[in-house]
Amino acid sequence: QVQLVESGGGLVQAGGSLRLSCAASGGAFATYTMGWFRQAPGKDREFVALIPGSGVSTRYADSVRGRFTISRDNAKNTMYLQMTSLKPEDTALYYCAAKFGYSTSSSDFHSWGQGTQVTVSS
């Protein structure tokens, strides 16, 4: 199984920026489609962004498009989420996830990290 560990969360002011990282081990990272999801207190987990193994055909939720950028460095087995123009509604526990093969679908991710907290103050 692939092990995923998120990092980079923290407290940031509205309008600020934050960069999340997801380090993967125990699998063929370059063959995985990777994704970011988030869950706010009392709400369902929602899709944020995904990136196939090649880095081509990234996909974003409407709520973050234009503000967040997903990327990956296959040589480092790491995925990133660069978040800019942060809003209080971005406050959530952010999870990275993985699934085998090429995909642009936000469903069927099978491996999950434990999450990193992002809190955006007004």
N, C-alpha and C positions, 0 to 999 in steps of 0.2 A: 504494500500500500504506500501511496505517496503521503508524506508528512508535510503539513503546511503550517507556517508560523508567520503571523502578521506582526508588524511593528510600525511605529511612526505616528500613532495616534496621540492626541493630547488636546489641550485647551487652546483655542484660537479665537480672536475677535472676528466679528462679522466683517467680511471684505478681505480677510486674510487668506493665507495659503498654508497648505499642509501636504506633505508627501508620505504616502503609505507604501510599505514594502511587504512583499510576501515571499518568504524563502521556502523553497521546496527541496525535499530530499526523498530518496527511496524509490525513484521512478525515472522514466525517460521524459524529463521536463519538456524538451523541445517538441514532443509529439502530443502534448496535452493542450487542449483549449482551456484557458484560464479565465476566471471571472471574479468580479467584486460584487458583493451584495451587502445590504445594510438592514438593520432592524432598530427602530426607535422603540422606546418603552410603550407597551400597550398596543403596538402595531405589528402587522405581519412583516416578515422578511421581504424585501424588495430587491429586484435586480438593479444594478448600477451600471456595470460595463463588462464587456468580455473581449478577449483577444485570442485568436487562434495561434497555433504554434509558430507559424511563419511570421506573425505580426501583421498580416494582411487582413482586411475585412473586420476591423474593430466595430463594436456596436455599443451604443450608449442609451440609457434611459433618457426620455425627454427632459426630465427634471434636472439633469446634470450636463446635457450636451452643450458644448461651448465653454463650460467651466472646468470640467474634469478631463484629464487625458490618461488613458491606460497605455502602458508600454511593458515591454519585457526584455530581459537580457538573458538569452538562453545559455550563454557561456557561464553566467553566474547563477543559473537556476533560480532567477528572481523575477517577480512581476511587480510593477509599480502602479500607483494611482496618484497622479499629481492633481491636487484639488486647489482651485483658485476661486476668488470671489465667493468665499464661503458664506452661507446663510445659516441662521439659527435652525431652520428646518433640515439642514444637513446633519444635525446632531443625531448620532446613532452609534451602535456597535457595528463596525465594518468587518466583514468576513471575506477572506479569499477562498476560492473553490477551484476544483479541477475536474476535468473529464477527459476520457481518451479520445484522441483523433480530432479531426477538423470539424468545427461546428460554429454556426452563428446563432444558434438557439440558446435562450437563457435557461432552459430546462435541463434536467437530468445530470446535473453536476453530482458527482459521487464522493468526492473527498473535500473536507472542509477544515479550515483552521479554527482556532478558538476565538478569534475576533480581537480587534483593537478599538478602543473607545475614542470617538471624535466628538468633542463638545465645542459648539460655536456659540459664543456669547454675543449679545446685542450691545 
